[in-house]
């Protein structure tokens, strides 16, 4: 600082950041706790904040947007402090919604092969079966194949019981 000589005394005018009779005491710029979410390091007429995880800014008062990088591949991101939470869209799971839920895991295709989709599945039915889940036996008697007899439906087959005087697979001879 600058000192002014007086009669049997002196007066010092301190430069910024210093105090005391002789300007030999550093003012603690951290005394007011300026670092909201961090640790303060005092300097001369200054301070430096070291932010805790998830915070940024001169005074560590700005939450870092953990959703900025779009971590939720198939979902919506909710920012937290040094964290984020994904709410997955239908058919997806996992921390980042990047794992397709296996809709075939419950074996929905009773009489067929399952192909997984996103929030869906498709069944390829074995012969004689139909329906979304291949759980409906196709009525092989629907076309009335037994010309002169009674039809009994089977799985991908039928059996004719011929009336008297008729024979053959379809009771037509």
VENCORBEL-V68581 format. One record per backbone hydrogen bond with DSSP energy under -0.5 kcal/mol. NH is the residue of the N-H (numbers start at 1). CO is the residue of the C=O. E is the energy in kcal/mol with one decimal. If there is no record, write none. Layout:
nh:NH co:CO e:E
nh:NH co:CO e:E
//
This chain:
nh:2 co:13 e:-2.5
nh:4 co:11 e:-3.6
nh:5 co:3 e:-0.5
nh:6 co:9 e:-3.2
nh:8 co:6 e:-0.8
nh:9 co:6 e:-0.7
nh:11 co:4 e:-2.4
nh:13 co:2 e:-3.5
nh:14 co:12 e:-0.7
nh:18 co:15 e:-1.9
nh:19 co:25 e:-2.2
nh:23 co:20 e:-1.2
nh:25 co:19 e:-2.0
nh:26 co:24 e:-0.5
nh:27 co:17 e:-2.9
nh:29 co:27 e:-1.2
nh:31 co:28 e:-1.4
nh:33 co:30 e:-2.2
nh:36 co:34 e:-1.2
nh:36 co:59 e:-2.1
nh:37 co:59 e:-0.7
nh:38 co:35 e:-0.9
nh:39 co:50 e:-2.5
nh:41 co:48 e:-2.6
nh:43 co:46 e:-2.9
nh:45 co:43 e:-0.8
nh:48 co:41 e:-2.3
nh:50 co:39 e:-2.8
nh:51 co:49 e:-0.7
nh:52 co:37 e:-2.6
nh:55 co:52 e:-1.8
nh:56 co:62 e:-2.2
nh:60 co:57 e:-1.3
nh:62 co:56 e:-2.1
nh:63 co:61 e:-0.5
nh:64 co:54 e:-2.8
nh:66 co:64 e:-1.2
nh:68 co:65 e:-1.5
nh:70 co:67 e:-2.2
nh:73 co:71 e:-1.2
nh:73 co:96 e:-1.9
nh:74 co:96 e:-0.7
nh:75 co:72 e:-1.0
nh:76 co:87 e:-2.5
nh:78 co:85 e:-2.5
nh:80 co:83 e:-2.9
nh:82 co:80 e:-0.8
nh:83 co:80 e:-0.6
nh:85 co:78 e:-2.2
nh:87 co:76 e:-2.7
nh:88 co:86 e:-0.6
nh:89 co:74 e:-2.6
nh:92 co:89 e:-1.8
nh:93 co:99 e:-2.1
nh:97 co:94 e:-1.3
nh:99 co:93 e:-2.1
nh:100 co:98 e:-0.5
nh:101 co:91 e:-2.8
nh:103 co:101 e:-1.2
nh:105 co:102 e:-1.5
nh:107 co:104 e:-2.3
nh:110 co:108 e:-1.2
nh:110 co:133 e:-2.0
nh:111 co:133 e:-0.6
nh:112 co:109 e:-0.9
nh:113 co:124 e:-2.5
nh:115 co:122 e:-2.5
nh:117 co:120 e:-2.7
nh:119 co:117 e:-0.8
nh:122 co:115 e:-2.2
nh:124 co:113 e:-2.8
nh:125 co:123 e:-0.7
nh:126 co:111 e:-2.6
nh:129 co:126 e:-1.8
nh:130 co:136 e:-2.2
nh:134 co:131 e:-1.4
nh:136 co:130 e:-2.1
nh:137 co:135 e:-0.5
nh:138 co:128 e:-2.8
nh:140 co:138 e:-1.2
nh:142 co:139 e:-1.5
nh:144 co:141 e:-2.2
nh:147 co:145 e:-1.1
nh:147 co:170 e:-2.2
nh:148 co:170 e:-0.6
nh:149 co:146 e:-0.9
nh:150 co:161 e:-2.5
nh:152 co:159 e:-2.6
nh:153 co:151 e:-0.5
nh:154 co:157 e:-2.8
nh:156 co:154 e:-0.8
nh:159 co:152 e:-2.2
nh:161 co:150 e:-2.8
nh:162 co:160 e:-0.7
nh:163 co:148 e:-2.5
nh:166 co:163 e:-2.0
nh:171 co:168 e:-1.4
nh:173 co:167 e:-1.9
//
